[in-house]
Amino acid sequence: MLSEILKKEDCAACRFCCAFRRQSLWETPIFTLENTESIEADQKLDASVLQKFSFENNTYARYDLSNNYKTDDSEEEAPCPYLSTNGCILDANEKPWDCKIWPLRVMRKTDGALVIALTPTCPSVNKIDIEKVREFVNEKLADSLFEYAKDHSFLIKQYHEGFPILVEK
C-alpha cells in the first residue's frame, strides 16, 4: 500500500512486521472470513494455525503464537506462520488488512476519534520524512482506509501512545 514511498526491497530484507514480541501480541493480524476461506482453499497453506472466533455476527481468525516462544522473555519474537525464507507466502486475497496497511494502523482514541497512525518501530518508514508520509496518506489512502475500517470495525486497534498520528477523523 505504501509502495510509492517505501522500497519493496527494504521491506523484504527487514521483515520486522512479520514477527511478534510477546508484549506486542495486540498487533497480531486479524483475518476476515474472506481471508480465512481463501487460506483454507489454498492447498499450499496450513489453515490449522488459525483460530476462528465470532464478533458481532462476523467470523474472524488470528493465529496463536503462544506455543512458538521458547523463553519467558517479553522481547522474544515469534515469526508469522506464513513467513518463509522468501517472504510472505500469502496472496492478496489471503493477506489480512493489518499486513496490507503496515506500517499504518487505523486506531480509535479514547474519545472515539478514528486516526491513521504510523507504527513507530518500522525501520523502513523511519527513513522517510514523516511529513512526506502524512501527505501521501492524506492524499492517497485516508479515505479508503477509513471506509474499510468503518465496514470492519473489529479490525480497528485501540490507540497506543507513541504512535504518530497522520490523519484524524
C-alpha positions in Angstrom: 0.0 0.0 0.0 2.9 2.3 0.6 5.0 1.0 -2.3 5.1 4.5 -3.8 7.2 5.7 -0.9 8.7 2.5 0.6 11.1 0.4 -1.2 9.9 -3.2 -1.5 13.5 -4.4 -1.2 13.9 -2.7 2.2 10.7 -4.3 3.5 11.6 -7.7 2.2 15.0 -7.6 3.8 13.7 -6.3 7.1 10.6 -8.4 7.9 10.3 -6.7 11.3 6.5 -6.6 10.7 6.4 -10.4 10.4 7.5 -11.3 13.9 5.7 -10.6 17.2 7.1 -10.0 20.6 5.1 -11.5 23.4 4.5 -7.9 24.7 3.1 -6.9 21.3 0.6 -9.6 20.6 -2.1 -7.0 20.3 -0.6 -6.3 16.9 -1.1 -9.9 15.6 -3.1 -9.6 12.4 -6.8 -10.4 12.4 -8.1 -12.4 9.4 -11.5 -11.8 8.0 -13.8 -14.7 6.9 -12.8 -14.0 3.3 -9.1 -14.2 4.1 -9.7 -17.4 6.1 -11.8 -19.0 3.3 -9.0 -18.2 0.7 -6.4 -19.8 3.0 -8.5 -22.9 3.6 -8.9 -23.3 -0.2 -5.2 -23.0 -0.8 -3.6 -26.5 -0.6 -0.1 -25.0 0.0 -1.2 -23.3 3.2 -1.8 -24.6 6.7 -5.1 -23.2 7.9 -4.8 -25.1 11.2 -2.7 -22.3 12.6 -5.8 -20.0 12.5 -8.2 -19.9 15.4 -11.6 -18.7 14.4 -13.8 -16.5 16.6 -17.0 -14.5 16.2 -17.7 -10.9 17.0 -20.9 -9.1 16.2 -22.1 -11.8 13.9 -18.9 -11.8 11.9 -16.3 -14.6 11.8 -12.6 -13.6 12.2 -9.4 -15.6 12.9 -6.0 -15.0 14.2 -3.0 -17.2 14.9 -1.9 -18.1 18.4 1.8 -17.7 18.8 2.0 -18.6 22.4 3.5 -22.1 21.8 6.1 -20.5 19.4 8.0 -18.8 22.2 10.9 -20.6 23.7 11.5 -18.4 26.8 9.6 -16.1 29.1 11.4 -13.0 27.7 8.8 -10.4 26.7 11.2 -9.2 24.0 11.4 -12.7 22.3 9.9 -12.7 18.8 7.9 -15.4 17.1 7.6 -15.3 13.3 4.3 -15.3 11.4 3.4 -18.9 10.4 3.1 -17.6 6.8 6.6 -16.2 6.6 9.1 -18.2 4.5 12.7 -17.5 3.7 11.4 -15.8 0.6 8.9 -13.6 2.4 5.2 -13.8 2.9 3.5 -16.8 1.2 0.0 -15.3 1.3 -1.5 -13.8 -1.8 -3.6 -10.6 -1.9 -6.9 -12.5 -1.0 -5.3 -14.3 1.9 -3.3 -11.5 3.4 -5.0 -9.7 6.4 -5.7 -6.0 6.3 -3.2 -5.3 9.1 -0.5 -6.7 6.9 -1.6 -4.9 3.8 -1.6 -1.5 5.5 1.6 -1.9 7.6 3.2 0.2 9.0 -0.1 2.2 9.2 -2.7 1.4 11.8 -6.3 2.6 12.0 -6.8 3.2 15.7 -9.6 4.5 18.0 -8.6 7.1 20.6 -10.3 7.1 24.0 -12.6 10.0 22.8 -13.8 7.8 20.0 -12.0 9.6 17.2 -10.5 7.4 14.5 -6.9 8.1 13.5 -4.5 6.7 11.0 -1.3 6.3 12.9 2.2 5.2 12.0 3.9 2.3 13.7 6.9 3.9 15.2 9.1 0.8 15.1 9.1 0.2 11.4 12.8 0.7 10.4 12.0 1.4 6.7 9.4 4.1 7.2 11.5 5.8 9.8 14.0 6.6 7.0 11.3 8.8 5.3 10.3 12.3 6.4 7.1 11.9 8.4 5.6 14.9 6.6 6.0 13.1 3.3 4.3 10.0 4.7 1.5 12.2 6.2 0.9 13.9 2.8 0.9 10.6 0.9 -1.6 9.0 3.4 -3.8 12.1 3.3 -3.9 12.3 -0.5 -3.9 8.6 -1.5 -5.1 6.3 1.3 -7.0 8.0 4.1 -10.5 7.8 2.6 -10.2 4.1 1.6 -8.6 3.2 5.0 -11.4 4.9 7.0 -14.1 3.4 4.8 -12.7 -0.2 5.2 -12.4 0.4 8.9 -16.0 1.6 9.2 -17.1 -1.6 7.5 -14.8 -3.8 9.5 -14.8 -2.1 12.9 -13.3 -5.1 14.7 -10.1 -4.5 12.9 -9.6 -1.1 14.5 -6.9 -1.2 17.2 -7.0 0.9 20.4 -4.7 3.9 20.1 -1.3 3.5 21.8 0.8 6.4 22.9 3.9 6.9 20.8 2.2 6.1 17.5 2.5 9.3 15.5 -1.0 10.4 14.2 -1.0 11.1 10.5 -4.8 11.7 10.0 -7.6 12.2 12.4 -11.3 11.8 11.6 
